[in-house]
């Protein structure tokens, strides 16, 4: 099997390459992840060859005309002509308090490592949930918590997960040689907790559930999820991805944080990317009993920047902004659901900032037609080839989506 990693100037591997939803194939079947090239190698690269490659690249770069990136338009988000509804972002963030914190932290602390602000954020999160900072693992987005868990647990046994769910970390486990057992959804598009529990045995190290689930948006009722976690955690660690918890109708009842407080064999992950509107600042966290938190911390490769942590801390108790943000997401969701109802398009009952619908035709082909109209939505999530996911945006963007979708859909 070819080696996979980043190359250092000494010819050694720096770190393993992580896959993600954003990866794409490059030349020679390399994988590009977040702009970093993860090279598939059959042999180590010598320092001499590496430095020669850098020298050649520098010479080419010097000869080429240089673009002024500082003057380039729209480096920080979609252009005004594009309706971006494909990544479950929240364009109502960051809040005014977060923007002020971003400015202050960059001006006063941008030159320094973010130890103090990260500790303050961990303490605030712990206090809200009745935990200690030893229960909190801060990472650069909650995806890094999931990656860390995949790396930590796949060494000890297989991972059991829903057949349709958020999955970059599951791919990481498989690339590391681990086994992932994917359990198909029920006919009602629900996670089949009963089947997942039956398949969790002594060979299982981790059970992953996402509540609400992505991309379906369906929420498992809190009592049912709690019964599942209590039973299954006796045989394997249960990780509950609660990225969209704050958007549900009853976040406290839906959350499994109370099991972490009780010291159960449960990990909960959260993010500031959704309700808080900080996806571009990459702040997430895990809540877990201290021994599990320590395991995740050892396998995590990133932590929030000082700017990201400052924005998260400023947003965390900004109740007025959070209420406004949620109200606009719900308003937009109702618009999309009303459109689907009017066109008699089946869709899943969502408590998130996206809606998953069966549009009755190839979702990738329909996605391309919408893209031609500068409206970005999601295409196929295997094996559901006729289902598409639409994220929420600003109300004016959703008004344009509704008009465009209805016209393109009616034309066939």
C-alpha positions in Angstrom: 0.0 0.0 0.0 1.5 3.4 -0.9 2.5 5.7 1.9 0.4 8.8 2.5 1.6 11.9 4.2 3.1 15.4 3.9 6.8 15.6 3.0 9.3 17.4 5.1 12.5 19.0 4.0 14.4 16.1 5.5 12.3 13.7 3.4 10.2 12.3 6.3 6.5 12.4 6.7 5.1 15.2 8.8 1.6 14.0 9.4 -1.0 11.8 7.9 -3.3 13.3 5.3 -6.9 13.9 6.3 -9.8 13.5 3.8 -12.9 15.7 3.9 -15.9 16.8 2.1 -13.8 19.5 0.5 -11.2 17.2 -1.0 -10.7 16.9 -4.7 -8.5 14.8 -7.0 -5.4 16.5 -8.3 -2.8 15.5 -10.8 -1.5 11.9 -10.5 -4.4 11.0 -8.3 -3.1 13.2 -5.5 -5.7 14.5 -3.0 -6.0 18.2 -2.3 -7.4 18.9 1.2 -7.9 22.5 2.3 -5.3 23.6 -0.2 -2.7 21.3 1.2 -1.4 18.5 -1.0 -1.5 15.1 0.6 0.9 13.1 -1.6 0.6 9.3 -2.2 4.2 8.1 -2.2 5.9 4.9 -3.0 9.3 6.1 -1.5 10.6 8.8 0.7 11.7 12.0 -0.9 15.3 13.0 -0.3 16.1 16.5 1.0 18.1 17.2 -2.1 15.1 16.4 -4.4 12.7 18.3 -2.2 14.9 21.4 -2.1 15.4 21.2 -5.9 11.6 21.1 -6.4 11.2 24.1 -4.2 13.9 26.0 -6.1 12.3 25.2 -9.4 8.9 26.3 -8.1 10.3 29.6 -6.8 11.9 30.3 -10.2 8.6 29.7 -12.0 6.8 31.9 -9.5 9.3 34.7 -10.0 8.9 34.6 -13.8 5.1 34.6 -13.7 3.1 37.9 -13.3 2.1 38.3 -9.7 -1.5 38.9 -8.8 -2.4 41.3 -6.1 -4.6 39.0 -3.9 -5.3 41.9 -1.5 -7.1 43.6 -4.3 -8.9 40.5 -5.6 -12.7 40.6 -5.1 -14.8 38.3 -3.0 -12.1 36.3 -1.3 -14.2 36.1 1.9 -17.5 34.7 0.7 -19.8 34.3 -2.3 -20.2 37.1 -4.8 -23.4 39.1 -4.8 -24.6 37.2 -7.9 -24.4 33.8 -6.2 -27.0 32.3 -3.8 -24.9 29.8 -1.7 -27.2 27.2 -0.1 -24.9 24.1 -0.2 -22.8 24.1 3.0 -25.2 24.6 6.0 -23.7 28.0 6.8 -25.4 30.9 8.6 -24.9 34.2 6.8 -26.5 36.1 9.7 -23.2 35.7 11.7 -20.9 36.8 13.0 -22.7 38.9 15.5 -21.7 42.5 16.2 -20.1 41.4 19.5 -18.2 38.7 17.7 -17.0 41.2 15.0 -15.7 43.5 17.8 -14.0 40.7 19.5 -12.4 39.7 16.2 -11.0 43.2 15.7 -9.8 43.5 19.3 -8.2 40.0 19.5 -6.4 40.5 16.1 -5.1 43.9 17.1 -4.1 43.0 20.7 -3.3 39.3 20.5 -2.7 38.4 16.8 1.1 38.1 17.4 0.7 35.7 20.3 -0.4 32.1 20.7 -4.0 31.8 22.0 -3.5 30.0 25.3 -5.4 32.5 27.5 -8.5 33.0 25.3 -8.8 29.3 24.6 -8.7 28.5 28.3 -11.4 31.2 28.9 -13.6 29.7 26.2 -13.2 26.2 27.6 -14.1 27.5 31.1 -17.2 29.2 29.8 -18.4 26.1 27.9 -17.7 23.9 31.0 -19.6 26.3 33.3 -22.7 26.3 31.1 -22.9 22.5 31.0 -22.0 21.8 34.7 -18.7 20.3 33.8 -15.0 21.1 34.4 -12.5 22.3 31.7 -11.0 18.8 31.9 -14.2 17.7 30.1 -13.7 20.1 27.2 -11.6 19.6 24.1 -11.4 22.7 21.8 -10.6 22.1 18.2 -10.6 24.0 14.9 -14.2 23.1 14.0 -16.0 20.1 15.4 -14.8 18.1 12.4 -11.4 17.9 14.0 -13.0 16.3 17.1 -14.5 13.7 14.8 -11.2 13.1 13.1 -9.5 12.7 16.4 -12.0 10.2 17.6 -11.7 8.2 14.3 -7.9 8.2 14.7 -8.1 7.2 18.4 -10.8 4.5 18.3 -10.2 2.8 14.9 -7.1 1.1 16.4 -9.2 -0.8 18.9 -12.1 -2.0 16.8 -14.7 -1.2 14.1 -16.9 1.9 14.0 -20.7 1.5 13.7 -22.5 4.4 12.0 -25.7 5.3 10.1 -25.6 4.5 6.4 -26.4 8.1 5.5 -24.8 10.7 7.8 -21.9 13.2 8.0 -19.0 11.1 7.0 -15.5 12.6 6.4 -14.1 11.1 9.7 -15.5 7.7 8.8 -13.5 7.9 5.5 -10.4 8.8 7.6 -10.9 5.6 9.7 -11.1 3.5 6.6 -8.0 5.1 5.1 -6.2 4.2 8.3 -7.1 0.6 7.7 -10.1 0.6 10.1 -13.5 -1.0 9.5 -16.7 1.1 9.4 -20.0 -0.7 9.5 -22.7 1.5 8.0 -26.3 0.7 8.9 -28.9 1.7 6.4 -31.6 4.2 7.4 -35.1 3.1 8.0 -37.8 3.6 5.4 -38.7 6.8 7.2 -35.2 8.2 6.7 -34.4 7.7 10.4 -31.2 6.4 11.9 -31.9 2.7 12.7 -30.8 2.8 16.4 -32.2 -0.6 17.1 -30.2 -2.2 14.3 -27.1 -0.3 15.3 -27.4 -1.4 18.9 -27.8 -5.1 17.8 -24.6 -4.8 15.7 -22.5 -3.3 18.5 -20.4 -6.1 20.0 -17.0 -6.8 21.5 -15.4 -6.0 18.1 -16.8 -2.4 18.2 -14.8 0.5 19.6 -17.0 3.4 18.6 -20.6 4.1 17.7 -21.3 7.3 15.8 -24.7 9.1 15.6 -25.5 12.5 14.4 -28.5 14.2 16.0 -30.1 16.0 14.1 -28.7 13.9 11.3 -26.9 15.5 8.3 -28.0 15.5 5.5 -31.6 14.4 6.4 -32.2 17.0 9.2 -34.3 14.4 11.1 -34.0 14.6 14.9 -34.1 11.6 17.2 -36.3 12.4 20.2 -34.1 12.9 23.3 -35.6 10.0 25.4 -35.1 7.5 22.6 -31.5 8.7 22.0 -30.7 8.6 25.7 -32.0 5.0 26.0 -29.8 4.0 23.1 -26.7 5.7 24.5 -27.2 4.2 27.9 -27.5 0.7 26.5 -24.8 0.8 23.8 -22.2 2.7 25.9 -21.8 -0.4 28.1 -20.2 -2.1 25.0 -18.5 0.7 23.1 -18.0 4.5 23.3 -20.9 6.4 21.8 -20.1 9.7 20.0 -23.1 12.0 19.4 -22.5 14.7 16.9 -24.7 17.7 18.0 -23.6 20.2 15.4 -27.2 21.3 14.9 -28.5 20.8 18.5 -29.1 24.5 19.1 -31.4 24.7 16.1 -33.8 22.0 17.4 -37.1 22.8 19.0 -35.9 21.7 22.4 -32.1 21.7 22.5 -31.7 20.7 26.2 -34.0 17.7 25.9 -32.4 16.5 22.7 -28.8 16.8 24.0 -26.8 14.0 25.6 -24.6 16.3 27.6 -26.3 15.0 30.8 -24.7 11.6 30.1 -21.3 13.2 30.0 -22.0 14.8 33.4 -22.9 11.4 34.8 -19.5 10.0 33.5 -21.1 7.7 30.9 -19.0 6.3 28.1 -20.3 9.1 25.8 -18.7 11.9 23.8 -20.7 14.9 22.5 -19.4 17.2 19.8 -20.6 20.8 19.1 -19.7 23.6 16.8 -19.8 27.4 16.5 -20.3 27.1 12.7 -24.1 26.9 12.6 -26.3 28.9 14.9 -23.4 31.2 15.9 -22.5 31.9 12.2 -18.7 31.4 12.6 -18.1 28.6 10.1 -15.2 30.6 8.6 -13.4 30.9 11.9 -13.3 27.2 12.7 -14.2 26.7 16.3 -15.7 23.5 17.7 -15.4 21.3 20.8 -16.1 18.0 22.4 -17.5 17.3 25.8 -16.4 14.0 27.3 -15.4 12.3 30.6 -11.9 13.4 31.4 -10.2 10.2 30.3 -11.9 10.3 26.9 -11.3 14.0 26.6 -7.6 13.3 27.2 -7.6 10.7 24.5 -9.2 13.1 22.0 -6.8 15.8 22.9 -3.8 13.5 22.2 -5.2 12.8 18.7 -6.4 16.3 17.8 -4.1 18.1 15.4 -5.5 21.6 15.7 -7.0 24.1 18.1 -8.9 27.3 17.5 -7.0 30.5 16.6 -7.2 33.4 19.1 -9.4 35.3 16.8 -11.8 32.3 16.4 -11.9 31.7 20.2 -12.5 35.4 20.9 -15.4 35.5 18.5 -16.9 32.3 19.9 -16.6 33.6 23.5 -18.2 36.9 22.5 -21.1 35.0 20.8 -21.6 32.3 23.4 -23.9 34.3 25.7 -25.2 36.8 23.1 -28.8 35.7 23.6 -30.3 38.5 21.5 -28.2 37.6 18.5 -28.8 33.9 18.9 -32.6 34.3 19.1 -32.5 36.5 16.0 -30.3 34.1 14.2 -32.5 31.1 15.0 -35.7 33.0 14.1 -34.3 33.8 10.6 -33.2 30.2 10.0 -36.7 29.0 11.0 -38.3 31.6 8.8 -36.2 30.5 5.8 -36.8 26.8 6.5 -40.5 27.4 6.4 -40.2 29.2 3.1 -38.4 26.2 1.6 -40.8 23.7 3.1 -43.7 25.6 1.8 -42.2 25.5 -1.7 -41.8 21.8 -1.5 -45.3 21.3 -0.2 -46.7 23.4 -3.0 -44.8 21.4 -5.6 -45.8 18.1 -3.8 -42.1 17.2 -3.3 -41.6 14.9 -0.3 -39.1 16.2 2.3 -37.9 15.2 5.7 -39.2 17.1 8.7 -36.1 19.2 9.6 -35.2 21.0 12.8 -31.9 22.3 11.3 -30.7 25.0 8.9 -31.3 22.7 5.8 -34.1 20.7 4.2 -33.6 17.3 2.5 -36.1 16.6 -0.3 -36.8 13.9 -2.9 -37.0 16.0 -6.1 -37.8 12.9 -8.2 -34.9 13.3 -10.7 -31.2 12.9 -10.7 -30.0 15.3 -8.0 -26.6 15.9 -9.6 -28.1 16.9 -12.9 -30.6 19.2 -11.2 -27.8 20.7 -9.1 -25.9 21.6 -12.3 -29.0 23.3 -13.7 -29.4 25.4 -10.6 -25.7 26.2 -10.6 -26.1 27.6 -14.1 -28.6 30.0 -12.5 -26.0 30.9 -9.8 -27.9 29.0 -7.2 -25.8 26.5 -5.3 -27.4 23.4 -3.6 -26.3 19.9 -3.0 -26.4 17.0 -5.3 -26.5 13.2 -4.7 -25.7 11.7 -1.3 -25.3 8.0 -2.1 -27.4 5.9 -2.3 -30.3 8.5 -2.5 -29.8 9.6 -6.1 -33.0 11.7 -6.3 -32.6 13.6 -3.0 -31.1 17.0 -2.7 -30.2 19.1 0.4 -30.9 22.9 0.5 -29.2 25.0 3.2 -30.7 28.2 4.6 -29.4 31.6 3.7 -30.6 35.2 4.0 -34.3 35.6 3.3 -33.6 37.6 0.1 -31.4 34.7 -1.1 -34.1 32.2 -0.3 -36.7 34.2 -2.2 -34.4 34.0 -5.2 -34.0 30.3 -4.6 -37.7 29.7 -4.5 -38.3 31.5 -7.8 -35.4 29.8 -9.5 -36.1 26.3 -8.2 -39.8 26.4 -9.2 -38.9 27.6 -12.7 -36.1 25.0 -13.2 -38.1 22.2 -11.6 -41.2 23.0 -13.7 -39.2 23.0 -17.0 -38.0 19.5 -16.1 
